[in-house]
Amino acid sequence: MGRSAVEGLIWTAFEATLTVLGRPDRTAGLKSVLVTVKLEGQRMRTLLMVMLGAGLTCALLAQEDPLSTEARQAWNRTNNLVVAAANKMPEEHYSYKPAPESQSFGDLVAHTANAALGVCSGYMGERKRAGVNGSSSKADLLAALEAAAAECDGAYNSLTDARASEMIEGRRRSRSRLGTLYGNTIHIEHEYAQMAVHMRANGLVPPSSEGR
């Protein structure tokens, strides 16, 4: 194999490595370095193998902890929607109920804050409660959501795939760490879906439908 062909393979390995690392912008600088490399025979082949190995290693590292990463992404998406909905709904509509037996919008926000904080603080070892209810002010409810989000961020960020199947004690039964956090996300998604109905009934577009 001629030197130009080998250099082409090395350049391909550089590009693959930087793409995996999310830094394709660095390719121009590395190309200027590569063209100055003057190696022959075995040394060139050795460099090629090193670079290909680096690209493979980076690809494997990028796939590390896919379960916990997806769980964290799902939580972030759901939490962002809840917070956006709670901010967008005017305080005068926090007492709105679609039917007399339904929860008010404020009830939903309070339940979300209390439930998320309870699950995530319990996951971290000490169960807490936000201490808000449907009649709390919008400011207090937003503060409670913020506190719950901070607690949950700590819980989700601490999860790794290696510990995903570990069993921990919940309020009703033992569950895996991954199952506990996914259960929390699913619950909060259910609360958000109800918030969206309240918003539509008051002429507001829910955050998940904005821009459509």
C-alpha positions as CSV (number, residue, x, y, z in Angstrom):
1,M,0.0,0.0,0.0
2,G,1.4,3.4,-1.0
3,R,1.9,6.2,1.5
4,S,-1.0,8.3,0.1
5,A,-3.4,5.4,0.5
6,V,-2.3,4.8,4.1
7,E,-2.6,8.5,4.9
8,G,-6.1,8.4,3.5
9,L,-7.0,5.6,5.9
10,I,-5.5,7.4,8.8
11,W,-7.5,10.5,7.9
12,T,-10.6,8.4,7.8
13,A,-9.8,7.1,11.3
14,F,-9.3,10.7,12.5
15,E,-12.7,11.8,11.2
16,A,-14.4,8.8,12.7
17,T,-12.9,9.4,16.1
18,L,-13.8,13.1,16.1
19,T,-17.3,12.4,15.0
20,V,-17.8,9.9,17.8
21,L,-16.5,12.5,20.2
22,G,-18.8,15.1,18.8
23,R,-16.0,17.4,17.6
24,P,-16.0,17.2,13.8
25,D,-15.0,20.9,13.8
26,R,-11.5,19.8,14.8
27,T,-10.9,17.9,11.5
28,A,-9.4,20.9,9.6
29,G,-6.7,21.4,12.2
30,L,-5.8,17.7,12.4
31,K,-5.6,17.5,8.6
32,S,-2.9,20.1,8.5
33,V,-1.0,18.1,11.1
34,L,-1.5,14.8,9.2
35,V,-0.1,16.1,5.9
36,T,3.2,16.9,7.7
37,V,3.6,13.3,8.9
38,K,6.5,11.6,7.2
39,L,6.6,8.0,8.2
40,E,7.4,5.0,6.2
41,G,6.6,1.3,6.2
42,Q,6.0,-0.3,9.6
43,R,5.9,3.0,11.5
44,M,3.0,4.2,9.2
45,R,1.1,0.9,9.7
46,T,1.6,1.2,13.4
47,L,0.2,4.7,13.5
48,L,-2.8,3.5,11.4
49,M,-3.5,0.7,13.9
50,V,-3.3,3.1,16.8
51,M,-5.7,5.5,15.3
52,L,-8.2,2.8,14.3
53,G,-8.0,1.5,17.8
54,A,-8.7,4.9,19.2
55,G,-11.7,5.3,17.0
56,L,-13.1,1.9,18.1
57,T,-12.5,2.7,21.8
58,C,-14.3,6.1,21.5
59,A,-17.2,4.4,19.8
60,L,-17.5,1.9,22.6
61,L,-17.2,4.6,25.2
62,A,-20.0,6.6,23.5
63,Q,-22.3,3.6,24.0
64,E,-21.5,3.3,27.7
65,D,-24.5,3.3,30.0
66,P,-27.2,3.5,27.4
67,L,-30.0,2.4,29.8
68,S,-29.3,5.1,32.4
69,T,-28.7,7.7,29.7
70,E,-32.1,7.0,28.1
71,A,-33.7,7.1,31.5
72,R,-32.1,10.5,32.2
73,Q,-33.1,11.9,28.8
74,A,-36.7,10.8,29.4
75,W,-36.8,12.5,32.8
76,N,-35.3,15.7,31.5
77,R,-37.9,15.9,28.7
78,T,-40.8,15.2,31.0
79,N,-39.7,17.6,33.7
80,N,-39.1,20.4,31.2
81,L,-42.7,20.0,29.9
82,V,-44.2,20.1,33.5
83,V,-42.2,23.2,34.5
84,A,-43.1,24.9,31.2
85,A,-46.8,24.2,31.7
86,A,-46.8,25.3,35.3
87,N,-45.1,28.6,34.3
88,K,-47.4,29.2,31.3
89,M,-50.7,28.6,33.1
90,P,-51.9,31.9,34.6
91,E,-52.4,31.8,38.4
92,E,-56.1,32.6,38.1
93,H,-56.6,29.3,36.3
94,Y,-54.7,27.2,38.9
95,S,-58.1,26.5,40.6
96,Y,-59.7,25.4,37.3
97,K,-61.3,21.9,37.3
98,P,-62.7,20.3,34.1
99,A,-65.4,18.7,36.3
100,P,-66.3,19.1,40.0
101,E,-64.8,15.8,40.9
102,S,-61.5,16.5,39.0
103,Q,-58.3,17.8,40.4
104,S,-57.6,21.4,39.8
105,F,-54.5,22.5,37.9
106,G,-52.9,23.5,41.2
107,D,-53.7,20.1,42.6
108,L,-51.8,18.5,39.7
109,V,-48.8,20.7,40.1
110,A,-48.7,20.0,43.9
111,H,-49.1,16.3,43.4
112,T,-46.3,16.3,40.8
113,A,-43.9,18.1,43.1
114,N,-44.8,16.0,46.1
115,A,-44.6,12.7,44.2
116,A,-41.4,13.4,42.3
117,L,-39.6,14.7,45.4
118,G,-40.8,11.7,47.4
119,V,-39.6,9.1,44.9
120,C,-36.2,10.8,44.1
121,S,-35.3,11.6,47.7
122,G,-36.3,8.1,48.7
123,Y,-34.1,6.8,46.0
124,M,-31.2,8.9,47.4
125,G,-31.9,7.4,50.9
126,E,-34.1,10.0,52.7
127,R,-37.7,10.5,51.7
128,K,-38.8,14.1,51.7
129,R,-42.1,15.9,50.9
130,A,-42.6,19.2,49.2
131,G,-45.4,20.2,51.6
132,V,-47.5,22.0,49.0
133,N,-51.1,21.5,48.0
134,G,-53.5,22.7,45.4
135,S,-54.3,25.9,47.3
136,S,-50.6,26.9,47.5
137,S,-49.6,30.0,45.6
138,K,-48.2,29.6,42.1
139,A,-44.8,30.9,43.3
140,D,-44.7,28.2,46.1
141,L,-45.7,25.5,43.6
142,L,-43.1,26.5,41.1
143,A,-40.5,26.5,43.9
144,A,-41.6,23.0,44.9
145,L,-41.3,21.8,41.4
146,E,-37.8,23.3,41.3
147,A,-36.8,21.5,44.5
148,A,-38.2,18.2,43.2
149,A,-36.3,18.6,39.9
150,A,-33.1,19.2,41.7
151,E,-33.6,16.1,43.8
152,C,-34.5,14.0,40.8
153,D,-31.6,15.3,38.7
154,G,-29.3,14.0,41.5
155,A,-31.0,10.6,41.4
156,Y,-31.0,10.2,37.7
157,N,-27.4,11.4,37.3
158,S,-26.3,8.9,39.9
159,L,-27.7,6.0,38.0
160,T,-25.4,3.8,36.0
161,D,-26.1,0.7,33.9
162,A,-24.0,-1.4,36.4
163,R,-26.4,-0.5,39.2
164,A,-29.6,-0.4,37.2
165,S,-30.8,-3.8,38.4
166,E,-30.0,-3.2,42.1
167,M,-33.1,-3.5,44.2
168,I,-34.1,-0.7,46.6
169,E,-37.0,-0.3,49.0
170,G,-39.9,1.7,47.8
171,R,-43.1,2.9,49.5
172,R,-45.0,-0.3,48.6
173,R,-42.4,-2.8,47.4
174,S,-38.8,-3.3,46.3
175,R,-38.0,-2.2,42.8
176,S,-34.8,-2.0,40.7
177,R,-33.1,1.4,40.6
178,L,-33.9,1.7,36.9
179,G,-37.5,0.7,37.4
180,T,-37.9,3.1,40.2
181,L,-36.8,6.1,38.1
182,Y,-38.7,5.0,35.0
183,G,-41.8,4.6,37.2
184,N,-41.3,8.2,38.4
185,T,-41.0,9.5,34.9
186,I,-44.1,7.7,33.7
187,H,-46.1,9.0,36.6
188,I,-45.1,12.6,36.0
189,E,-45.9,12.2,32.3
190,H,-49.4,11.1,33.3
191,E,-49.7,14.3,35.4
192,Y,-48.5,16.4,32.5
193,A,-51.1,14.9,30.2
194,Q,-53.8,16.1,32.6
195,M,-52.2,19.5,32.8
196,A,-52.4,19.7,29.0
197,V,-56.2,19.1,29.1
198,H,-56.6,21.9,31.7
199,M,-54.6,24.2,29.5
200,R,-56.6,23.4,26.3
201,A,-59.8,24.0,28.2
202,N,-58.5,27.5,29.0
203,G,-57.4,28.3,25.5
204,L,-53.7,27.7,26.0
205,V,-51.4,25.5,23.9
206,P,-49.5,23.0,26.0
207,P,-45.7,23.2,25.7
208,S,-45.5,19.8,24.0
209,S,-47.7,21.2,21.1
210,E,-46.1,24.6,20.7
211,G,-44.9,25.3,17.2
212,R,-46.9,22.6,15.5
